[in-house]
Amino acid sequence: MQLSRISRMVLAAITILTLLYIYMPIAVVGINSFSPSISMAWPPSGFTLEWWGKAFVSEGAMQALGTSVVVALAASAIALVLGTLLSFAIARFKFFGQQALNLMVVLPIALPGIVTGLALNNLFKSVLAWQLGMLTLIIAHATFTVVVIFNNVVARLRRQGGNLEEASSDLGADLFTTFRLITFPRIKSALFAGGLLAFALSFDEIIVTTFTAGGGVTTLPIFILNNMYRPNQAPIVAVIAIVVTILSLIPIYLAERITSRDET
Amino acid sequence: MQLPAIKIENLTKKFGDVTAVDGVSLEIAEGEFFSMLGPSGSGKTTVLRLIAGFEKPTSGMIRLFGEDVSNKPPFERDVNTVFQDYALFPHMSVTQNVEYGLTIRGIGKSERENLAKQALALVRLEGLADRKPSQLSGGQRQRVALARSIVVKPKVLLLDEPLGALDLKLREQMQVELKQIQRELGITFIFVTHDQDEALSLSDRVAVFNKGSIVQLGTPQDIYNKPVDHFVADFVGSSNYFDAKEAKQYFDQNAAVIVRPENIQLTESSNSGLGFSGEISEVIFLGDQNRVLVKLDTGKEIFVTEVSRAFGEQRKRGQKVTVSFDASLVSVLTR
């Protein structure tokens, strides 16, 4: 399609403004992490690497990072197992209530995080009388990451159809052997991509986390929230925010690459 | 008495409200090349999938050399399938595909390699062992699928329209090879097709399916020359159909008949009241033969195939002719 010079320039301007609108705030945080001011004052009065150095030796920040990684890994692992099993049930078998189950698995995406958090908090504390902590946090994160794995794997399974699995069982392989030799090699990139997305989702989650982590457990996003208005902590928070952003972007980028490479 | 390779008793399969297979019974002998022929949706593929174990019968029984396998999973049945779309494992090489069934059976590496090599030689694919399925042509994939199934020496080989995706020349070549391989191995072949030429030319016996049931079962000659009803006559070859009333008029028969177009004689002048006069309304030249459409004076249209004449006077539209039937070449329908 051919556009006139003027419309091209107008479109370019709109595009640039939109991108600025989206990325300016995060850029400000990035710039602030190098600013000598301790209160995120604007414009920055100079350049310093002080906060970056401090952030990486800050015990609280490093502990929070560790907690976040452990929770994200554990939640993704649970989600991988449950999500894969669910996708198989939905994509490869026929049973009563299949459509309903499919809907129920996917629906939590639409559920507001605050409702999920509240519901889990009630369940853990009132119904089960559990102490909130790492365990409840991991379980809570697994509930909303299962659907990410499920969506990835079920789409792959549906597209591939079941005829290779039939061929495998025809040649004498039982269900488990067929999964190991035929199905798994063909869905492993979907599993990996799903796992990365689940990790990223869990890593920067805050709403459900505030309801289910309890007082003793601080994830990185919680650490940021807690330290936002503390004197002397604001620039460190900016550093951590940038780190969280990068750590969330890398898995998503990788997941995208893996999936698109596998489709072609 | 020898046990039949496959014995099916009153087999029925329903998918929801749809009855795909409706009370099918048949016996297939060891070493037989058996075809299931029918239009799409006639139930022939479902019968094959029931024998393979991909579907569970709603009722009825399937015996493999006497043993009831009706409810066994596919991996416990000594039958193998060549799939219509080949279903080769895309992440494995040709050799790995062919060795798959042997690997599952725990056969050692050297013997596996040996057997795979033999199977690939049998289907004439020696040079392509390390390729991936995506690097093969349709015909080559077909051969890999065949090698993968026969390498495990099944008691019965099921073939689900295996030649359907190939072009005509390749298909004809593969037909000959399939027949040779079957003879060489002595394995029972059950071949599903909607192509009547394929069924007639390959099979020892053919079952013609329609609407979930077997309409006729017999040798290719039986099916072609003595079709039981209009459906079989029409589906297998082409035919001129005369309903009961017309049969009385033309042949003094009390039931509907069909006459194959090659069994009708055309002569140019009317001779002695034998036969019926009419006029040629269309001539279609097919190279080795002509299809001639004749409108009889009674109004009935019939068509005749004749060996085409290289030289001399050609059939043409408007020509007056006499049509005569040889009574022994008229097939009386029994249903």
Chai-1 contact restraints between the chains, C-beta under 6 A:
chainA,res_idxA,chainB,res_idxB,connection_type,confidence,min_distance_angstrom,max_distance_angstrom,comment,restraint_id
A,N163,B,A87,contact,1.0,0.0,6.0,A-B,restraint_1
A,L164,B,A87,contact,1.0,0.0,6.0,A-B,restraint_2
A,E166,B,F54,contact,1.0,0.0,6.0,A-B,restraint_3
A,A167,B,A87,contact,1.0,0.0,6.0,A-B,restraint_4
A,S169,B,P74,contact,1.0,0.0,6.0,A-B,restraint_5
A,S169,B,F75,contact,1.0,0.0,6.0,A-B,restraint_6
A,D170,B,P74,contact,1.0,0.0,6.0,A-B,restraint_7
A,D170,B,N80,contact,1.0,0.0,6.0,A-B,restraint_8
A,D170,B,T81,contact,1.0,0.0,6.0,A-B,restraint_9
A,L171,B,Y100,contact,1.0,0.0,6.0,A-B,restraint_10
A,L171,B,G101,contact,1.0,0.0,6.0,A-B,restraint_11
A,G172,B,F75,contact,1.0,0.0,6.0,A-B,restraint_12
A,G172,B,G101,contact,1.0,0.0,6.0,A-B,restraint_13
A,G172,B,I104,contact,1.0,0.0,6.0,A-B,restraint_14
A,A173,B,F75,contact,1.0,0.0,6.0,A-B,restraint_15
A,A173,B,I104,contact,1.0,0.0,6.0,A-B,restraint_16
A,D174,B,F75,contact,1.0,0.0,6.0,A-B,restraint_17
A,P185,B,H91,contact,1.0,0.0,6.0,A-B,restraint_18
